[in-house]
Amino acid sequence: LSKYDSAFFEKEKEEESLMEKETLSWLYLDLGSLLEQMKPLPGTSYPWDDITQSCPSIPLSSPLLCKKEEYTALECYQRAIEMHPPNGEAHKRLADLYMALHLYEEGLQEFEVANQCMGNDICCLTHLFYGTKEEDEEKKHKVALPMSTTTSTKTTLEDVTFLLDTNNDKDWSKEAATLFETHGVISFPSLLSNNDCTTLSSIISDVSSSVTSSEEDDDLDFTSETRNAHHRLHMALPLSSSPATLDIFSKVGTKLYPLLSYILQIKEEEGERIPLLGVGFMKVYPGATQQILHKDVHGYDRYDAQQVDKMPPKAAVNLNGGIGQERAISIQIQLTDTSTTNGDSSNKGSLEVLPGSHRPDGHNGHPSLIQSSVENKNDKKVLPINVPQGTVTIYSSRLWHRGGANKNDDSTPERSFCFMTLMEDEGCMAPPGLVHTMAKEDVGKWELNGNGIVSR
């Protein structure tokens, strides 16, 4: 009996030690996340940082750390993994950090481990699917598309609106592309019919209701990864199991394909296609608070380095290689009317953007301009996209933007919108930093061409 008791207490002590290590692992994970916010990685915030493949450190002192040391987010994630190797979230954070520092091989290795720990995580699956592709040398040397030479000091909704006449054979794509390149956003009023909007609204209502009744649909819920998530719902929309959803999104893609293929620099004659990275929806309920300005993808869209060098202070010589990176874009389909009346602000949780902040040579691309808009919640440079139902808005995933507050009372319907995320040809890696909203069975399955969304 004494021998049994001894073995029992030894096992109990060992289990307590494992629990302590797991707790420490999560504490290091939280500390790493905090350090990333305090000292953002190069290319993840508004400063023009040189990519040095290093992580900024911060001196810290606490009982947990025992003594004052210089800590980096990378070291915190590594220690979290040492303490508890099955911590998939730590592997995932470390992978995203490696990708931001252009350490792609290390990043993909960590995504592989994270995926094994977390059981087919959508973000990991997406990076692993596209990360195995070899990048064509020619793709690395694509140049920035031209912007308008004249821009006003304050951008209005009218400035970013394009009236598309699909019955006109005139090539409209280059004119629309210049508008998009100048502001990083373009809006097409009432592009989707009322019937299609009603159909989509019914579909997202069914999907959102299914979460409360089936644990299987928890895989579709990405609300926990959303900024200011309280009073917001963020979910993936399955395409494989919903022909109606696929049909409506295909309509949008077909109508806008001339522009999409141009701004994503797709060479269709060489077999290039536009990969579909994400499909989902959000509901913004009354009580939702204003998000902080942010960009969804690390780095910068392609830009003219000569123009940047003329700006004070001069940019770092190796500012992301001097040309920018492959582009990703988001497309929002507005399902509820957020347009203003009598010039009053709608306060319905609309998309709000900082035009021209997606590339360093843009009219709001300078770090000081972005910083002032981030720190001043009421900065007049920030433009609310208050639009009617059926309006489709395209914006660069590197455009600084936010979800607005919904200040309506509880009797007012929530703001609802669908979205899809696209990137350049599948030879490119999945963009780091993005929340990849996709049903598990749809990851890597779909692409867009001139005939709509098709299975690869």
C-alpha positions in Angstrom: 0.0 0.0 0.0 2.9 2.4 0.9 4.5 1.6 -2.5 1.2 2.3 -4.3 0.7 5.6 -2.4 4.3 6.7 -3.4 3.7 5.9 -7.1 0.3 7.7 -7.0 1.8 10.9 -5.5 4.7 10.9 -7.9 2.3 10.7 -10.8 0.1 13.4 -9.3 3.2 15.6 -8.9 4.2 15.0 -12.5 0.7 15.9 -13.7 0.8 19.1 -11.7 4.2 19.9 -13.3 2.7 19.4 -16.8 -0.3 21.6 -16.0 2.1 24.3 -14.8 4.1 24.1 -18.0 1.0 24.3 -20.1 -0.1 27.4 -18.2 3.3 28.9 -18.7 3.1 28.1 -22.4 -0.2 30.1 -22.7 1.3 33.0 -20.7 4.3 33.1 -23.0 1.9 33.0 -26.0 0.0 36.0 -24.6 3.2 37.9 -23.9 4.4 37.3 -27.4 1.1 38.7 -28.8 1.4 41.7 -26.5 5.0 42.4 -27.7 3.8 42.2 -31.3 1.3 45.0 -30.5 3.9 47.1 -28.6 6.7 46.7 -31.2 5.1 45.6 -34.5 7.1 43.4 -36.9 8.5 45.1 -40.1 5.7 45.6 -42.6 2.9 44.9 -40.3 2.2 48.4 -39.2 2.5 52.0 -40.6 6.3 52.7 -40.2 8.4 52.1 -43.3 10.5 49.3 -42.0 13.4 47.6 -43.7 13.0 43.8 -43.8 16.0 42.6 -41.8 14.6 39.2 -40.8 14.8 40.1 -37.2 12.3 40.7 -34.5 12.2 43.8 -32.3 12.9 43.2 -28.6 11.6 44.9 -25.4 13.2 44.8 -22.0 10.9 43.2 -19.4 11.0 42.4 -15.7 8.5 40.3 -13.8 8.3 37.4 -11.3 7.4 35.1 -14.3 10.6 36.1 -16.2 12.8 36.0 -13.0 15.1 38.7 -14.2 15.2 41.7 -16.5 15.8 40.5 -20.1 15.3 41.6 -23.7 12.4 39.6 -25.1 11.1 39.3 -28.6 7.8 37.9 -29.7 9.6 35.2 -31.6 11.4 34.1 -28.4 8.1 34.1 -26.5 6.5 31.8 -29.0 9.5 29.5 -29.0 9.4 29.3 -25.2 5.7 28.6 -25.3 6.4 25.6 -27.6 9.2 24.4 -25.4 6.9 24.5 -22.3 4.1 22.7 -24.1 4.9 21.3 -27.6 1.2 20.5 -28.4 0.3 24.2 -28.2 -0.9 24.6 -31.8 -1.7 28.2 -31.4 1.9 29.0 -30.5 3.2 27.1 -33.6 0.6 29.1 -35.6 1.7 32.5 -34.2 5.3 31.6 -34.8 4.6 30.5 -38.4 2.8 33.8 -39.1 5.8 35.7 -37.6 8.2 33.8 -39.8 6.1 34.6 -42.9 6.1 38.3 -42.0 9.9 38.2 -41.8 10.0 36.4 -45.2 11.4 33.2 -43.6 9.0 31.2 -45.7 10.5 27.7 -45.3 10.5 28.0 -41.5 6.9 29.4 -41.6 5.6 26.5 -43.6 7.2 24.0 -41.2 5.5 25.6 -38.3 2.1 25.7 -40.1 2.5 22.0 -40.7 3.1 21.3 -37.0 0.3 23.7 -35.9 -2.1 22.0 -38.3 -1.3 18.6 -36.8 -1.9 20.0 -33.2 -5.1 21.9 -34.0 -6.8 19.4 -36.3 -7.0 20.9 -39.8 -7.0 24.6 -38.9 -8.3 26.6 -41.9 -5.5 29.2 -41.8 -2.8 26.4 -41.7 -4.5 24.4 -44.4 -4.5 27.5 -46.7 -0.9 28.4 -46.2 0.2 24.8 -46.7 -1.9 24.4 -49.9 -0.5 27.6 -51.6 2.8 27.5 -49.9 4.0 24.5 -51.7 3.7 26.3 -55.1 6.9 27.5 -56.8 7.0 31.2 -57.5 7.8 32.1 -61.1 10.7 34.6 -61.3 8.7 36.8 -63.6 6.0 37.3 -61.0 8.5 38.8 -58.6 9.2 41.6 -61.0 5.7 42.8 -61.8 5.5 46.6 -61.5 3.0 48.8 -59.8 0.0 49.9 -61.9 -0.5 53.6 -62.6 -2.4 55.9 -60.3 -4.2 59.1 -61.2 -1.9 62.2 -61.2 -4.5 64.4 -59.7 -6.2 63.7 -56.3 -8.1 65.9 -54.0 -7.0 66.6 -50.4 -10.2 64.9 -49.1 -11.6 61.8 -50.8 -15.4 61.5 -51.0 -17.6 58.5 -51.6 -18.3 59.9 -55.1 -14.5 59.8 -55.8 -14.4 56.0 -55.2 -17.7 55.2 -57.0 -17.8 53.7 -60.5 -21.0 53.3 -62.4 -20.7 50.1 -64.4 -22.9 49.7 -67.5 -22.6 46.0 -68.3 -24.6 46.5 -71.6 -21.8 48.8 -72.9 -19.1 47.0 -74.9 -16.6 49.7 -74.0 -13.5 48.5 -72.1 -14.0 50.1 -68.7 -11.4 48.1 -66.8 -8.4 50.4 -67.1 -10.4 53.5 -66.1 -11.7 51.6 -63.0 -8.2 50.2 -62.3 -6.7 53.7 -62.2 -9.4 54.7 -59.7 -8.7 51.6 -57.6 -4.9 52.1 -57.7 -5.3 55.7 -56.6 -7.5 55.1 -53.6 -7.1 51.3 -52.9 -10.9 51.0 -53.0 -13.7 51.1 -55.6 -17.4 50.8 -55.1 -20.1 49.6 -57.7 -23.6 50.8 -56.6 -26.4 48.2 -56.8 -24.4 45.7 -58.8 -26.4 42.8 -57.3 -30.2 42.5 -57.7 -32.6 42.7 -54.8 -33.6 39.1 -55.4 -30.0 37.9 -55.1 -29.5 40.0 -52.0 -32.7 38.4 -50.5 -31.4 34.9 -51.4 -28.0 35.6 -49.8 -29.6 37.1 -46.7 -31.7 33.9 -46.3 -28.6 31.7 -46.7 -26.5 33.5 -44.1 -29.5 33.4 -41.7 -29.7 29.6 -42.1 -25.9 29.3 -41.6 -25.7 31.5 -38.6 -28.7 29.7 -37.0 -27.1 26.3 -37.6 -24.2 27.2 -35.2 -26.4 27.1 -32.2 -27.9 23.8 -33.2 -24.9 21.8 -34.4 -21.3 21.5 -33.1 -20.2 20.5 -36.6 -20.8 24.0 -37.9 -18.4 25.5 -35.3 -15.7 25.1 -37.9 -17.5 27.8 -39.9 -17.4 30.4 -37.0 -14.5 32.8 -37.2 -15.9 35.4 -34.8 -13.1 34.8 -32.2 -10.6 36.1 -34.8 -12.5 39.3 -35.4 -11.5 42.7 -33.9 -14.1 44.0 -31.4 -16.0 40.8 -31.8 -18.7 41.6 -29.3 -22.0 42.2 -31.2 -20.4 40.9 -34.4 -20.8 37.5 -36.1 -18.1 36.3 -38.6 -18.6 33.0 -40.5 -17.5 31.1 -43.6 -20.0 30.4 -46.3 -19.8 26.9 -47.8 -19.7 26.8 -51.6 -19.5 23.1 -52.2 -22.8 22.4 -50.5 -24.6 25.5 -51.6 -25.2 25.9 -55.4 -27.2 29.1 -54.8 -24.3 30.8 -53.0 -21.8 29.7 -55.7 -24.1 31.0 -58.5 -24.5 34.5 -56.9 -20.8 34.9 -56.2 -20.0 33.7 -59.7 -22.2 36.4 -61.1 -20.3 39.1 -59.2 -17.0 37.6 -60.3 -18.0 37.4 -63.9 -19.2 41.0 -64.0 -16.0 42.3 -62.4 -13.6 39.9 -64.0 -12.1 42.5 -66.5 -11.1 44.7 -63.6 -10.1 41.9 -61.2 -7.8 40.2 -63.8 -6.2 43.6 -64.5 -5.5 44.7 -60.9 -4.3 41.2 -60.0 -2.2 41.1 -63.2 -3.5 37.8 -64.4 -2.2 36.4 -67.7 -5.1 34.2 -68.7 -3.5 33.2 -72.0 -0.7 31.6 -70.0 -3.2 29.6 -67.9 -3.2 31.9 -64.9 -6.3 31.9 -62.7 -7.4 33.9 -59.7 -7.4 31.7 -56.5 -10.4 32.1 -54.2 -8.9 32.4 -50.6 -12.0 33.1 -48.6 -15.8 33.3 -48.7 -17.9 34.4 -45.8 -20.2 36.9 -44.2 -20.5 39.2 -41.2 -23.3 40.6 -39.2 -22.8 43.8 -37.2 -25.4 44.1 -34.5 -26.5 47.3 -32.7 -23.9 47.9 -29.9 -20.9 46.9 -32.0 -18.0 49.3 -31.3 -15.7 50.9 -33.8 -12.7 48.8 -34.7 -9.1 50.3 -34.8 -7.8 51.1 -38.2 -5.8 48.1 -39.5 -4.7 46.3 -42.7 -5.6 42.6 -43.2 -2.3 41.6 -44.9 1.3 42.3 -44.0 3.5 44.3 -46.3 2.7 46.8 -49.0 1.1 46.7 -52.4 3.4 47.4 -55.4 4.5 51.0 -55.6 6.9 53.4 -57.4 10.0 53.5 -55.4 11.2 56.7 -57.1 8.1 58.5 -55.8 8.6 57.2 -52.3 12.2 58.4 -52.2 11.0 61.9 -52.8 9.0 61.9 -49.6 10.4 63.1 -46.3 11.7 61.2 -44.5 13.2 58.9 -47.1 12.1 55.3 -47.1 14.4 52.5 -46.1 16.5 51.4 -49.1 15.1 47.8 -48.9 11.5 48.7 -48.1 10.1 45.3 -48.9 12.5 44.9 -51.8 11.7 48.4 -53.2 8.7 47.1 -55.3 6.0 45.8 -52.9 4.4 42.4 -52.8 1.8 40.3 -54.5 -1.7 41.6 -54.1 -4.7 40.3 -52.2 -8.1 42.0 -52.4 -11.4 41.8 -50.5 -14.8 42.1 -52.2 -17.8 43.1 -50.0 -21.4 42.6 -51.1 -23.7 44.9 -49.1 -26.9 43.2 -48.1 -28.4 46.0 -46.0 -28.8 49.7 -46.8 -26.2 51.8 -45.0 -26.5 54.9 -47.2 -27.0 58.2 -45.5 -30.0 60.5 -45.6 -29.9 64.3 -45.4 -26.1 64.1 -45.0 -26.3 62.5 -41.6 -23.9 59.7 -40.6 -25.7 56.3 -40.7 -23.8 54.8 -37.7 -24.8 51.3 -39.1 -21.4 49.7 -38.8 -20.3 50.5 -42.3 -16.9 49.7 -43.8 -14.6 52.7 -43.2 -11.4 53.2 -45.2 -8.3 55.4 -45.4 -8.1 56.0 -49.1 -4.6 55.8 -50.7 -3.0 54.0 -47.7 -2.4 50.7 -49.5 0.9 51.6 -51.1 3.7 53.9 -49.8 3.4 56.2 -52.8 -0.4 56.6 -52.3 -1.8 60.0 -51.2 -2.3 58.6 -47.7 0.5 56.1 -47.8 3.0 58.1 -45.7 3.5 56.6 -42.1 2.7 60.0 -40.5 -0.7 60.2 -42.3 -1.6 56.7 -41.4 -0.5 57.1 -37.8 -2.6 60.3 -37.4 -5.7 58.4 -38.7 -5.0 55.5 -36.4 -4.7 57.7 -33.3 -7.5 60.0 -34.1 -10.8 58.1 -34.2 -12.6 61.0 -35.8 -10.0 61.8 -38.5 -11.8 63.3 -41.5 -9.5 61.5 -43.9 -11.2 58.2 -43.1 -14.1 57.6 -45.5 -17.3 55.6 -44.5 -18.6 53.5 -47.3 -22.3 54.2 -46.7 -23.9 52.5 -49.6 -27.3 51.0 -50.7 -28.2 47.3 -50.7 -26.5 45.3 -53.5 -23.5 47.6 -53.8 -20.2 45.7 -54.3 -17.0 47.3 -52.9 -13.5 46.1 -53.7 -10.5 47.1 -51.6 -6.9 46.1 -51.2 -6.3 43.8 -48.3 -3.4 46.2 -47.4 -5.7 49.3 -47.3 -6.1 50.6 -43.8 -9.7 50.2 -42.8 -12.1 49.3 -40.0 -15.6 48.2 -39.2 -17.6 51.2 -37.9 -19.7 51.2 -34.8 -23.4 50.3 -35.0 -25.1 52.9 -32.8 -28.6 52.0 -33.9 -31.1 50.8 -31.3 -32.0 47.1 -30.8 -35.1 47.5 -33.0 -33.0 48.2 -36.1 -31.8 45.3 -38.2 -28.1 44.5 -38.1 -25.8 45.4 -40.9 -25.1 42.3 -43.0 -22.6 41.7 -45.8 -20.9 38.9 -47.7 -17.4 38.9 -48.8 -14.8 37.0 -50.8 -11.0 37.2 -50.8 -8.9 36.8 -53.9 -5.2 36.9 -54.6 -2.8 36.9 -57.6 -2.2 33.7 -59.5 -1.8 30.5 -57.5 2.0 30.5 -58.0 2.0 33.0 -55.2 2.0 32.1 -51.5 -1.1 32.8 -49.3 -0.7 36.3 -47.9 0.5 36.4 -44.2 -1.7 38.1 -41.6 -5.0 37.4 -43.2 -7.8 35.6 -41.4 -8.6 32.9 -44.0 -12.4 32.5 -43.8 -13.3 29.4 -45.7 -15.2 26.2 -45.1 -12.8 23.3 -44.7 -14.0 21.4 -47.8 -13.5 24.6 -49.9 -9.9 25.3 -49.1 -7.8 25.4 -52.4 -10.8 24.1 -54.4 -12.0 27.2 -56.2 -10.7 29.7 -58.7 -12.1 32.6 -60.7 -11.9 33.0 -64.5 -13.9 34.9 -67.1 -16.8 32.4 -66.7 -17.1 32.7 -63.0 -16.0 30.6 -60.0 -15.1 27.1 -61.1 -13.6 24.1 -59.4 -9.9 23.6 -60.2 
